[in-house]
Amino acid sequence: MSVKNQNQSPYRSRKKTQVKKNDSAIAYQNKDIASKVMAEEFKGKTFAVYGIDVPKIKRVGPTNLPAIEVNELRLDNLFELEDGSYAIVDYESRYAEENKNKYLGYIARIAQRLYNENGRFPLIRFIIIYTADVEKGATIPHLNMGCMTMKLEEAFLSDIDSKEIYDGIKHKMDHNISLVDEDLMRLIIYPLTFKGNQAKRKAINDTIELVDRIDEESASLFVYKCILAFTDKVIDRETAQEIRRRIGMMTQVEQIIEQEKIDAVNEAVEKAVKSEQAKAEQTMEQIAKNMFLDGDSIEKISRCVGLSMARLEEVIAPLKI
């Protein structure tokens, strides 16, 4: 595994720390923060580490697709790529020919939404990432219905060395070497490189231990959300709740940081406005003084510069001495 790529974002690791328990419920349904994190963190990443040759991800979305159930197509399923095409990504732990009905439904609905928005049909790629339970050669990646043909792009996590992923990332953390985007993309699918639910659940817990050592919270949040999304069929309820709790804590911090940024901008704008107002008042006062010295009446000066009579008296008082 490479140590660092200058074109990728590095993520520092930290010593393992224990997250304190909190009995109070932590809000998890903060979709604005979650969507923002997913969109920002997926940008520039690639599925090439899974053996799929497609352009890099430009952004996540769009997700408000017509006639799609909430649990049918998630935020993390649809990506816009750098070449302008869209990639639907689905994870399967078994091959079933009937699943192609589901894929056709996804494609039709996404095509409808994007056509309505752009006035043309999009180029859509459909990527199936099979867990280690499915071996290469056991699937049929295409469907020919005469009037249309669907070609799937497949990745088989059975081809990926689980031990290499874990040992490589752990080595970097142990030696305080920055993680890069490829490391995060490997980490989020690490549990799926194992066969059977029991092995996957153990790998999820091992992944959580590694994620806890990532110093960059946005990277940790990205991996946690991906673990929930990509292992939702095998993760146990207790582990899922713990991950949601951690995500809740992180998103609360994100909200605080965002509010601090907003407050700082508002304060700067307010100071700038006050400064401009002060400069305008000084200008009007100087004009009032010049008019007074030219012999204009107080009433005329007040009408021209917009100062009250009381304030105008204060401004020209020194000139009467």
QUICOR-V577639 format. One record per helix or strand of 3 or more residues. SS is the DSSP state (@ for helix, = for strand). FROM is the first residue (numbers start at 1). TO is the last residue. Records with the same first field share a line. If there is no record, write none. Layout:
# QUICOR-V577639
SS: FROM-TO + FROM-TO
This chain:
# QUICOR-V577639
@: 31-42 + 47-50 + 75-77 + 99-118 + 157-159 + 162-174 + 181-193 + 197-211 + 217-230 + 237-293 + 298-305 + 309-320
=: 57-60 + 78-81 + 86-92 + 124-130 + 142-144 + 149-156
